[in-house]
Amino acid sequence: MTEYQRLRPSFILLHVSLGAQLGVGGATTAWAAYRAAGPHAAHLVALGGVEAVSALLFLVPRTLRLGAVGLVLCCAVALVVHLAMGQWREDLVLYIVAVLFVAAHGAAYRAAPGLVPAA
């Protein structure tokens, strides 16, 4: 078994769980802000909506990098806002790093180029 074949399931799990977590988190943020119905919550509806759509794009191999850009931007904006309020959010830093890692390596849903599946 090659190193790629050994690591591939873990990488796919990271990619899918990260996309699902950020997608659900974004949708939850948008929905909660929408239900608050205050004019001050519109930015949270937008940020959560962009995060949810970006997460969906992140899960599709052809749009993975576009989704990654959206996720990194959403998490970076959220991190800056929380820092401005005196709150340190290490989870946002971890999300940014993990998204960049997956984006740098691409989707592992299919076999690596040059590998022929066993017959």
N, C-alpha and C positions, 0 to 999 in steps of 0.2 A: 504494500500500500504506500503510495507516494505521500509526501507531506501535504500536498494540495488536497488529496482525497481524505486525509485524516482531519484536516482543519475545516473543510468545506461545510459540514453540518453545523459546526459551531458558528461559523461566519453567517450562514443563512439564518440561524436562530437570532443572532445579534441584529441583523438587518430587519427581519420581520417583526421582532418584538419591539425594536426601537421605533419603527414606522407605526406600529399599532399603538404603542404607548403615547407617542406624540400626537397621533391623529385623534385618539380618544381625549387626550388632555386639551387639545385645541378646540374640539367640538364642545367639550364640557365647559370650557371657559366662555366660548361664544354663546352657548345656550344660557348659562347662568347670568351673563351680562345682559343678554336680551330680555330675560325674565325680570331683571331688576328694573328695566324700562326707564331708567333715568338717562338724561342727556349726557351725563358724565361717563356713561358706560359704553358709548358708541365705539370708542377706541378699542375697548376690550372685545367687542363683537367682531370688529375688523381684524384685530390681531389673532384671535382664536380661529376665525374663519380662514384666514391666510394659512395659519399653522395646520389646520385640518386638511385643506386642499393640498398643501405642500407635502404633507405626510402621505397622502394618496399617491401623488406623483413620485415620491421617494420609493414607494413599493413597486413601481412598474419599471423594469429594466431600461426601457427606452427614455424615460423621463426622470430617472434616478437623480442625475446631477442637477436638473432644474429644481426638483423637489428639495434636494439638499441645500441649494442656495436659499430657498424660501425658509427652510427650517433653521438654518444658521442665522439668517437675518431676524427671524421671529425670536429665537432664543437670545440673541445678542441684544435686541431692543428690550426684551423683558429683563435681562440681566442689568442693563444700564439703568432702567427705571427702578428696579429694586435696590441697586446700589445707591441711587440718588435718595432713596427713602431710608437709607442706613441698614438695608437688609442684604446679607450675603447669601446667595443662592448657589451653592456648589453643584446642585443637580443640573442647573442650566449650563454650567461649564462642562459637566460630564456629557450632557446631550450634544453640545457643540462638538466636542472632541470625537464622540462616537459617530456622529453624522459625517464629519470630515473623513474619518477613517473608512467608513463604508463608501463614501463618494470617491475617495482616492483609489479604492480597489475595485469598484464596480460591483454589479450584482453577481452573485454566485449561484443563481438559479440553474444555470446551464453549465455544462462541462467547460473547462478551460480550453482555450484554443490549442490545437495540437494534440489533445487527448482524445483517443478514440475509445468509446465504450466497449467493454468486453462483449464478445459475441456469445 
